[in-house]
Amino acid sequence: MYGYYLFVIKKIDFQKSMFWVVASVGILFGAIFNFLPMTPLWLDEAQSASIAGESFSSLVDALRRDGHPPLYYFLLGVWADLFGNSDFALRAFSGFLGCLAIVMTWFAARMHLGNKGSLIAASLIASSPFSIRYATEVRMYSLVIFLLLCVYVNFYRATKNSNIKNRLFYALAVACLLLTHYWSLFFVSVLILALLLKVKRSLGEEKKNYKSLIIWSMGACIPFAFWLPVFFEQLEHTGTPWSNAPRPTVVLALTLEAFGGGKGSEALLVAVALSLLVALGIFTRMGEKGSILEIGLNELSWLRQIFLISACTMLLGSTVSLLTNTAFQGRYAVFFFPFVIFSSALGLSRLPSKATLSLLALLLLLCSVSVARELSRDRTQLGEIASVVTSEGKKGDSIVFCPDQLAPAGNRALGEGYELFTYPSLGQGERIDWYDYRERNFEASPLLVAENFLAKSSSQQNIWLVWIDGFESFGKQCGSFRSELSKRLGGGETLVNADGDDYYNPANLVRYDSEK
C-alpha cells in the first residue's frame, strides 16, 4: 500500500514538473519569436516608420493626413533615437512591448487564478499567433494589448484599495490608451457606462469608490481633448478609404482568423481550440462540491465583467463602423483579446491536471506551427522586387509605383539613388497621404498621369513600373496606367509576377526601355 501511494505521489510530481516545463517553453517560445522576422517592412509598417521619424510638430501634421492618434509614433520615435531605425530595431519595440504584455498578463491572471492559472495565461499570450503577429510588426497593437492589461490591473486594484496611486496609474493607462488607438473611445465609453451601473447598484463606501473611478476616468480623457481638433479633421478627411464596412458575420470571421494567426489550416485549428477553451471558461461553473464543472454562466464576477465590457466594445465599434461605412480589420479585435486569454486560461486550469497538460501542449504545438507558417511568409513582395531592381538596374533609374500604397515599402527596400514616383500624385511616396484619398483616386486619369510621369522622368536608363490592380478606390487604373506606358515605351519586360500565395502584399515588376 505504501508503494502505491509513493507511486501516485511521484506521478503527481511528474505531472506538475511537466506542466511547468510545457508552460515555460510556451513563454520562451513567444519571447523568442517576438524578435525573429527578418522580412522587409510592408505598407503599414513603412508608414509607421516614416511618421515616427518626424519631429513632434511635424508628427502632428503627418498624422493629420494619416488617421491615427500620436502616442505610439512618439514612443517609436524615441525608441528609434536610442536604437536606430533599421527594420529589426523598429520591430524590436513591438517585440519589447509583447514581452511586457506577457509579464502584465501574469500579474493580471495571478490576482484571480493563482500560480497555475497565471502561468497558463502567460503561456497562452506568449505563444498566441495574434500576439506574436503584432509583436513582430511596426504597429501600435502590442502597445494596445499592454495598455489594456495595465488598465485592468490598476482598475481592479483601485476597486479593492482606493488609494491615490492605484487610481492615478489607472487613469494614466486609460489616457495612454485613448492616445494610441481610436477604438479605445468605444472601450472607455463602455467602461464608464459599466461604472455608472455599478454606482446605481452599490451602497456606502463601494458606491463612493465607483463614483471616484468615474471621475478619474473622465479626467483620463482630458489629454485626448487636446487632440480633438486633429481627430475631427481626420474624421472628415481620412477615415478608412482602403476598405468598406463589413457585415457582422465578416467581423466575426475576421476576428477568428486574426486570433488563429491567418488563413491556414493550422490557424483554423488554433481559432477552434481557443473558441472551445473560451466557451469552457465563460460557460461553465464549479458545482456545489467545488470539484465538478457544471454548464452555466461562470460564477466569477471579474470574468463576467471583462466579457461584457469586451463584447460591448466590439459590438459598439463594429456597429459604428457599419453605420459610418468605415473598415473593420481583425486586428481591431485586440480589445477582445485579453478576455480570450483569461477565459481560456481559466478553462484549462479547471480541467484535471493530465487534461490540462495535454491540451496546453497540443495548443502550444498548433500555435507554433501557425506562427512559423505566418512568419515564413513575406509580408510584401517589394523586397524581391528591390533585389531585382538592384541587380538589373542602375542608380538613377526611374521607378513608379501604382498604386501609391506600394511605395512606402518600396522606399524602405530600395534606399536612395533612384527617382521614385507614385500613381496618381507622382510624389516620392515615402508615406501615403490619406487626406481625401478616395476622391483623389476617383478623379485620376491613367493617360494624364502617364504623360506627366514621362515628362518628369529624367532617366536615360531604365524605367520601372511596380504595379498591381485590386486596391480599393483604384479599380483597374493601374492596369490602364501600364497600358498607357506600354503605348509610349513599348511592351515592357515583366521581371516579377505578383504572387499572392507567398506574399501578403504582392506586386508585379515591369522594365521599360527609357529611350523615347
SVG drawing of the C-alpha trace seen along z (x, -y; Angstrom):
<svg xmlns="http://www.w3.org/2000/svg" viewBox="-29 -72 53 74">
<polyline fill="none" stroke="black" stroke-width="0.4" points="0.0,0.0 2.9,-2.4 4.4,-1.7 1.2,-2.5 0.9,-5.9 4.6,-6.6 3.9,-5.8 0.9,-8.2 2.9,-11.0 5.7,-10.6 3.2,-10.6 1.6,-13.8 5.1,-15.4 6.0,-14.4 2.8,-16.0 3.5,-19.2 7.0,-19.3 5.9,-18.6 3.3,-21.3 5.9,-23.9 8.2,-22.8 5.5,-23.0 4.2,-26.4 7.7,-27.8 8.6,-26.5 5.5,-28.3 6.6,-31.6 10.1,-31.2 8.9,-30.3 6.8,-33.5 9.5,-35.7 12.0,-34.5 9.5,-34.6 8.8,-38.2 12.1,-39.2 12.5,-36.8 11.0,-38.3 13.7,-39.5 11.4,-40.3 11.1,-43.8 8.6,-46.2 5.2,-46.2 3.0,-49.2 1.6,-49.9 5.0,-49.3 6.9,-51.5 4.2,-54.2 4.7,-53.9 8.5,-54.2 8.2,-57.3 5.9,-59.1 7.9,-58.2 11.0,-59.8 9.4,-63.3 9.9,-65.9 6.8,-66.3 5.4,-69.3 5.9,-67.6 4.5,-64.4 1.2,-66.1 1.0,-67.4 1.8,-63.9 -0.9,-62.3 -3.5,-64.8 -3.1,-63.1 -2.8,-59.6 -5.6,-59.0 -4.1,-57.8 -3.5,-59.3 0.1,-60.2 1.4,-58.2 2.7,-55.1 4.5,-57.1 6.0,-59.4 7.3,-56.4 8.6,-54.7 10.5,-57.9 12.1,-57.9 13.0,-54.2 14.5,-54.9 16.6,-57.7 18.0,-55.2 18.4,-52.1 18.3,-53.2 15.7,-52.9 16.6,-49.6 13.8,-47.2 14.9,-45.0 15.3,-47.9 11.8,-49.3 10.2,-45.9 12.1,-45.2 10.0,-48.0 6.8,-45.9 8.7,-42.8 9.7,-44.5 6.1,-45.6 5.0,-42.0 7.3,-40.7 5.9,-43.3 2.4,-42.1 3.4,-38.6 4.6,-39.9 1.4,-42.0 -0.8,-39.0 0.9,-37.0 0.2,-39.8 -3.4,-40.2 -4.2,-36.5 -2.4,-35.9 -4.9,-38.2 -7.7,-35.6 -6.3,-32.3 -3.3,-31.7 0.1,-30.4 -1.2,-27.7 -3.7,-29.8 -1.4,-32.8 1.3,-30.6 -1.2,-29.2 -2.3,-32.7 1.2,-33.9 2.0,-30.9 -1.1,-31.4 -0.5,-35.1 3.2,-34.4 2.5,-31.7 -0.6,-33.3 -0.3,-33.8 -2.3,-37.1 0.1,-38.4 3.2,-37.4 1.9,-38.8 1.7,-42.3 4.8,-41.9 6.7,-41.5 5.1,-44.5 5.9,-48.2 2.3,-48.9 0.6,-50.0 -1.2,-46.8 1.3,-45.4 1.1,-48.7 -2.7,-48.4 -2.5,-44.9 -0.1,-46.1 -2.2,-49.1 -5.4,-47.2 -3.8,-44.9 -2.5,-47.9 -6.0,-49.4 -7.4,-46.2 -4.8,-45.5 -4.9,-49.1 -8.7,-49.2 -9.0,-46.0 -6.5,-47.3 -8.4,-50.6 -11.7,-48.8 -10.0,-46.9 -7.8,-49.6 -8.9,-53.1 -5.6,-54.9 -4.4,-57.7 -1.6,-55.6 -3.9,-52.9 -6.3,-55.5 -3.5,-57.5 -2.0,-54.5 -5.5,-53.5 -6.1,-57.0 -2.7,-57.1 -3.2,-53.8 -6.6,-55.0 -5.2,-58.3 -2.4,-56.5 -4.8,-54.0 -7.0,-56.8 -3.9,-58.4 -2.9,-55.0 -6.0,-53.7 -9.3,-55.3 -11.3,-52.2 -10.3,-53.0 -13.1,-55.6 -15.6,-52.7 -13.8,-50.8 -13.6,-53.8 -17.3,-54.7 -18.4,-51.2 -16.2,-51.2 -17.7,-54.5 -21.2,-53.1 -20.3,-50.0 -19.1,-52.2 -22.3,-54.2 -24.3,-50.9 -22.1,-49.9 -22.8,-53.2 -26.5,-52.6 -26.3,-49.1 -23.8,-49.8 -24.1,-51.3 -21.9,-53.0 -18.1,-53.0 -18.3,-50.9 -20.6,-53.3 -18.2,-56.2 -15.3,-54.3 -17.0,-53.7 -18.0,-57.4 -14.4,-58.3 -13.3,-55.9 -15.8,-57.6 -14.2,-61.0 -10.7,-59.6 -11.9,-58.0 -13.3,-61.4 -10.0,-63.0 -8.1,-60.5 -9.9,-61.8 -8.5,-65.3 -5.2,-64.7 -7.3,-63.4 -9.4,-66.6 -6.3,-68.5 -6.1,-66.1 -9.7,-66.6 -9.1,-69.2 -6.8,-66.8 -9.2,-63.9 -12.2,-65.8 -10.1,-66.8 -9.1,-63.1 -12.7,-62.1 -13.7,-64.4 -10.8,-63.8 -9.1,-60.5 -11.2,-57.7 -10.6,-54.2 -10.5,-54.7 -8.7,-51.4 -11.8,-49.3 -15.6,-49.4 -17.6,-48.4 -18.1,-44.6 -21.2,-42.6 -21.4,-41.4 -20.6,-37.9 -17.5,-39.1 -16.5,-40.9 -16.7,-37.5 -14.8,-35.7 -12.0,-38.3 -11.7,-38.1 -11.4,-34.3 -8.9,-34.5 -6.8,-37.0 -6.7,-35.1 -5.8,-31.9 -2.9,-33.5 -4.1,-33.7 -5.9,-31.6 -4.0,-28.3 -5.4,-25.1 -3.3,-25.3 -4.6,-28.8 -8.2,-27.5 -7.4,-24.8 -6.0,-27.4 -9.1,-29.5 -11.4,-26.5 -9.3,-25.4 -9.4,-28.9 -13.1,-29.2 -13.7,-25.9 -11.5,-27.0 -13.2,-30.4 -16.6,-28.6 -15.3,-26.3 -14.1,-29.3 -17.2,-31.5 -20.0,-28.9 -19.0,-26.5 -19.1,-26.9 -17.9,-24.9 -20.6,-22.7 -21.6,-22.9 -18.9,-20.4 -16.3,-22.5 -14.8,-19.7 -17.4,-19.1 -17.9,-21.5 -21.5,-22.4 -22.8,-24.1 -23.9,-27.7 -22.6,-31.2 -19.4,-31.4 -19.7,-32.3 -16.7,-34.6 -17.9,-38.2 -14.5,-39.5 -14.5,-37.3 -18.2,-38.1 -17.4,-41.8 -14.4,-41.6 -16.5,-39.6 -19.4,-42.1 -17.0,-45.1 -15.0,-43.5 -18.1,-42.2 -19.9,-45.6 -16.8,-47.3 -16.7,-45.1 -20.4,-45.5 -20.3,-49.3 -17.2,-49.6 -18.5,-47.3 -21.9,-49.0 -20.4,-52.4 -18.2,-51.1 -21.2,-49.7 -23.3,-52.9 -20.4,-55.1 -19.2,-52.8 -15.7,-52.5 -13.5,-49.5 -13.1,-46.7 -9.9,-44.6 -9.3,-41.5 -6.6,-43.4 -9.3,-45.7 -10.4,-42.7 -7.4,-43.4 -10.0,-44.9 -11.5,-41.4 -8.1,-39.6 -7.3,-39.9 -10.7,-38.3 -9.9,-35.4 -6.6,-34.8 -8.2,-34.9 -11.2,-32.8 -9.0,-30.2 -6.6,-30.1 -9.5,-29.6 -11.0,-26.8 -7.7,-25.0 -6.9,-25.4 -10.2,-23.8 -9.6,-20.6 -7.9,-17.6 -4.1,-18.0 -3.5,-15.4 -6.0,-17.0 -4.6,-20.5 -1.1,-19.4 -2.1,-17.5 -4.4,-20.3 -1.9,-23.0 0.9,-21.1 -1.3,-20.5 -2.4,-24.1 1.2,-25.3 2.2,-22.9 -0.6,-24.2 0.3,-27.8 4.0,-27.2 3.1,-25.7 0.7,-28.6 3.2,-31.2 6.1,-29.5 3.9,-29.4 2.9,-33.0 6.4,-34.3 7.9,-32.3 5.6,-34.2 7.0,-37.6 4.5,-40.4 5.5,-42.3 6.9,-41.3 8.8,-44.6 11.9,-43.0 12.1,-40.6 11.3,-43.5 14.0,-45.7 16.6,-42.9 15.8,-42.6 16.0,-46.4 19.3,-46.5 20.8,-43.7 19.3,-44.5 19.0,-48.3 21.3,-51.2 21.3,-54.2 19.3,-57.0 16.6,-54.7 13.0,-56.0 10.6,-53.8 6.9,-54.4 4.5,-52.6 0.9,-52.0 -1.0,-52.3 0.9,-54.6 0.3,-52.1 3.2,-50.0 5.6,-52.9 6.4,-53.2 7.7,-49.6 9.5,-50.2 11.2,-53.3 12.5,-51.3 13.6,-48.4 15.3,-50.3 17.1,-53.0 18.5,-56.1 19.8,-56.6 16.6,-56.2 14.0,-58.6 10.8,-57.4 7.2,-58.3 3.7,-57.2 0.4,-56.9 -1.5,-59.2 0.2,-62.1 3.8,-61.4 5.2,-62.2 8.1,-60.2 5.8,-58.0 7.8,-57.8 4.3,-57.5 0.7,-57.6 -1.3,-60.8 -4.8,-59.6 -6.3,-63.1 -9.3,-63.0 -7.7,-59.9 -10.7,-58.2 -11.8,-61.4 -8.4,-62.0 -8.1,-58.4 -11.5,-58.5 -10.6,-61.7 -7.2,-60.3 -6.7,-59.7 -4.1,-57.0 -3.5,-58.7 -2.7,-62.1 -0.6,-60.6 1.4,-58.6 2.1,-61.7 3.1,-63.7 5.3,-60.9 7.2,-60.6 7.6,-64.4 9.1,-64.4 11.2,-61.3 14.8,-62.3 16.2,-58.7 18.1,-57.8 18.5,-54.2 15.6,-52.1 12.0,-52.9 10.4,-50.5 6.8,-50.0 5.8,-48.3 2.0,-47.7 -1.0,-45.6 -4.7,-46.1 -7.4,-45.4 -6.8,-48.1 -9.9,-49.8 -10.8,-53.1 -8.3,-52.3 -10.3,-49.6 -8.4,-48.8 -6.5,-52.1 -3.1,-50.6 -3.6,-48.1 -4.7,-51.0 -1.7,-53.0 0.6,-50.2 -1.1,-50.1 -0.6,-53.8 3.1,-53.4 3.4,-50.5 1.9,-52.6 4.7,-55.1 7.6,-52.9 6.9,-49.6 5.5,-46.4 8.0,-46.3 9.5,-43.2 7.9,-41.6 10.6,-40.5 8.5,-39.7 4.9,-38.4 2.6,-39.1 2.5,-36.2 -0.5,-36.4 0.1,-33.0 3.5,-33.7 3.2,-37.4 0.7,-39.5 1.2,-42.5 2.1,-41.1 3.1,-43.2 4.4,-43.0 7.6,-44.5 7.9,-45.7 11.0,-47.2 10.8,-49.6 13.4,-51.0 13.7,-54.7 14.5,-55.8 11.6,-57.8"/>
</svg>
